[in-house]
Amino acid sequence: MSALPLTDSSLPHIAAPARVLAFPGGDCPTVRPATPQLTDDECDELNRLRWFALKSRLAPKPDLERACFLLAGESNVSLERFAIAFFRGLSARSLREMVFYRPGARHASDDEIWLLRLLSVLRSGENAAAGALVAWRVRPDGRRWLRFLAASLANAL
């Protein structure tokens, strides 16, 4: 067997190695945890909701369906009754344990931000978005009732 001379034209074209750019580590916004910037009005509303969440822990566990029927049938229901029924229903029917901080805490939990978003979309009349937000955190057997209570809570606040 004879050896073939190697020339540049007989070799396959080999590209120069690709250069890898370093990822910008800590400067990338996806690396840092996002902390929402709440307005003063949102902070006030959140602290009010936190008080209701604390008060609801002292209330007895009602039958959610019966409580909603009673609240829907009355014409003059207080904000506190809606809030307590909402938070009791949320603790009973949520997909996981909900986290609400004490009133006056500087930061908001993910569940508190979820609640503020839920009330905001209900006030703006976005029922499909409200349904999606409720479905994200509530078991199917409680979604209807929690949507009713959240809408009532948004109107009463």
C-alpha positions in Angstrom: 0.0 0.0 0.0 1.4 3.3 -0.9 1.2 6.3 1.3 -0.7 9.3 0.0 0.8 12.7 0.5 -1.2 14.9 2.9 -1.9 18.3 1.5 -4.2 21.0 2.8 -6.7 20.2 0.1 -6.9 16.6 1.0 -7.8 17.3 4.7 -11.4 17.9 5.7 -12.0 21.5 6.7 -11.8 21.8 10.5 -13.2 24.9 11.9 -11.5 26.8 14.7 -12.7 25.8 18.2 -15.9 27.7 19.2 -15.4 30.3 21.8 -17.6 30.0 24.9 -18.7 33.2 26.6 -18.9 33.2 30.3 -22.4 33.6 31.7 -22.8 36.9 33.6 -23.4 35.3 37.0 -24.8 37.7 39.6 -25.6 40.4 37.1 -28.3 38.4 35.4 -31.8 39.3 36.6 -32.9 35.6 36.6 -30.3 34.7 39.2 -31.5 37.2 41.8 -34.8 36.4 43.6 -37.4 38.9 42.6 -38.8 41.0 45.4 -41.9 42.8 44.4 -42.1 46.5 45.1 -45.5 47.1 46.7 -47.1 50.6 46.8 -48.1 52.1 50.1 -51.8 51.3 49.4 -50.9 47.7 48.6 -48.9 47.4 51.9 -51.8 48.8 53.8 -54.2 46.4 52.2 -51.8 43.5 52.8 -51.4 44.3 56.5 -55.2 44.4 56.8 -55.5 41.0 55.1 -52.7 39.7 57.4 -54.8 40.7 60.4 -57.8 38.9 59.0 -55.7 35.8 58.3 -54.6 35.8 62.0 -58.2 36.3 63.2 -59.4 33.5 61.1 -57.1 31.1 62.9 -59.1 31.7 66.1 -62.5 31.1 64.3 -64.1 27.6 64.3 -63.7 25.6 61.1 -67.0 26.1 59.2 -68.5 24.0 56.5 -67.4 26.0 53.5 -70.4 25.3 51.3 -72.9 26.1 54.1 -71.0 29.3 55.1 -71.0 30.5 51.4 -74.8 29.8 51.1 -75.4 31.8 54.3 -73.1 34.7 53.2 -74.7 34.8 49.8 -78.2 34.9 51.3 -77.6 37.9 53.6 -77.7 41.4 52.2 -75.5 43.2 54.8 -72.4 41.0 55.5 -69.4 42.6 57.1 -65.9 42.5 55.6 -64.7 40.5 58.6 -67.2 37.7 58.0 -66.2 37.4 54.4 -62.5 37.5 55.2 -62.7 34.9 58.0 -64.7 32.6 55.8 -62.2 33.1 52.9 -59.1 32.4 55.0 -60.7 29.4 56.8 -61.7 28.0 53.4 -58.3 28.7 52.0 -56.6 26.9 54.8 -58.9 23.9 54.4 -58.9 23.7 50.5 -55.5 24.9 49.4 -53.2 22.6 47.6 -50.5 23.3 50.1 -50.1 25.3 53.4 -50.5 29.0 52.7 -47.9 31.3 54.2 -49.1 34.7 55.6 -46.7 36.8 57.6 -47.5 38.8 60.7 -48.9 42.3 60.1 -46.1 44.9 59.6 -43.6 42.4 58.1 -41.4 44.2 55.6 -41.5 41.5 52.9 -44.4 39.6 51.4 -44.7 35.9 50.9 -45.5 34.3 47.5 -49.0 33.5 48.8 -49.5 37.1 49.9 -48.5 38.4 46.4 -50.8 35.8 44.9 -53.7 37.1 47.1 -53.0 40.7 46.1 -53.0 39.7 42.4 -56.2 37.7 42.9 -58.0 40.7 44.4 -56.6 43.0 41.8 -57.9 41.0 38.8 -61.3 40.5 40.5 -61.6 44.3 40.9 -60.7 44.8 37.2 -63.3 42.2 36.1 -60.9 39.7 34.7 -62.8 36.5 35.7 -60.7 34.2 33.6 -57.5 35.4 35.2 -59.1 35.1 38.7 -60.2 31.5 37.9 -56.6 30.6 36.8 -55.2 32.1 40.0 -57.6 30.2 42.2 -56.9 27.0 40.3 -53.2 27.5 40.9 -53.6 27.3 44.7 -56.9 25.7 45.5 -58.1 22.1 45.1 -60.9 21.5 42.6 -63.6 20.9 45.2 -63.1 24.4 46.7 -62.5 26.6 43.7 -66.1 27.7 43.2 -66.5 28.7 46.8 -63.1 30.4 47.1 -63.8 32.4 43.9 -67.1 33.6 45.4 -65.5 34.5 48.7 -62.5 36.2 47.0 -64.9 38.3 44.8 -66.9 39.3 47.8 -63.8 40.1 49.7 -62.5 42.3 46.8 -65.8 44.2 46.7 -65.9 44.7 50.4 -62.3 45.9 50.8 
